[in-house]
Amino acid sequence: MEGHVDGDVVHVGHDARQRFHDSRGYGYPLEGNAVALAPVEAAHLLAREDLAAVDGMGFRAFLRASDDPTLPVRYLVYADLRERGFYCAPSHPDWTEFARESDDFVVYPRGSGPGDGELAYRVRVTGERTEVPASALGDCVLAVVDEESEITYLDTTRPEVAGDVTAGLPDGADADLLADRVTVWGAAGEALYETGFYGTPLSGRDTGRDAVVLSLVEGASLAAEGALDVDPADAVARGRDVEGDRFDRRLAAYRDLRAGGVAPKTGFKFGADFRTYADFRSPDDVGHSERLVRVLPAGHAFAPRDLALDVRLANGVKKTMTYAIVDDTESTVDDASVDWLAIQRLTP
């Protein structure tokens, strides 16, 4: 059985519908028993020798003749998913009800196929050297093909980052803006630490807690809520002096986490901006932090190598790698919007 190229698809006649589409989920049915195959599907059938040729070309010649530079990496992912027992289809609006422009493939659950109304994964394919916009991720699986043609699958989601951490805030607690941090004196500082996991005791918990030292981002957030007698504008200005525009993004992410009932602490030892606690009860019952958070500007594009490094590190310390994508193009931190993106390794 042979096919022929017609525009951006490959047409196959004879009993192709029964042999390829109805029994194994390849292609899109045409009139009669013909099917239209996407190039990646035709390449897979050529490689398996289920299809003898396309316009006289075998597998190797077909790949060489393609003017689509992404076909080789997409073929590797398509073939891998097929070998894992999945039916998958190009994300084309005429071919599947689950089509979405940003995806390369839709993958059906094992035992299901086109027409069954079920979806296992949406897959986007990239090579390790091709940057991926953060805006293109979330609700899809990113399949990264490295230079040795190994495939890493990363599950990307848009989570609700929420918890139940609450703390009664003081009113204008006695505090000083000292260098690149804020010190809160007296019982108010102790209460902030004990009930909301703010800051670190100045003298250590075993030798006295007459003061609590806050990071600048903690101090600026609390000052904006009137909890400290520190001018919020001064705290933000100090933060910008220390970190530049990055401080505004970190502050926006920090405030969004606190508003959602999550206690953020520094993620420095993990190379991140924050680690988070969703169910903090007391400093004596901290538990395990759930996420590592890295704060990024809107419009950020990921290098797949950096993603792999972040996700591997987070997985190694039993946390979920999460990114706060902050649009701070408005004039104030209060107007900044935060979108959350979580990424984890996946074995389909």
Buried (B, 14 or more C-beta within 10 A) or exposed (E): BBBEBEEEBBBBBEBBBEBBBBEBBBBBBBEEBBBBBBBBBBBBBBBEEEBEBBEEBBBEBBBEEBEEEBBBBBBBBBBBBBEEEBBBBBBBEEBBEBBEEBBBBBBBBEEBBBEEEEBBBBBBBBBBEBEBEBBBBBEBBBBBBBEEEEBBBBBBBEEEBEBEBEBEBBEEBBBBBEEEBBBBBBBBBBBBBBBBBBBBBBEEEEEEBEBBBBBBBBBBBBBBEEBBBBEBEBBBBBBBEEBEEBBBBBBBBBBBBBEBBBBBBBBEEBEBBBBBBBBBEEBEEBEEBBBBBBBBBBEBEBEBEEBBEBBEBBBEEEBBBBBBBBBBEEEEBEEBEBBBBBBBBBEB
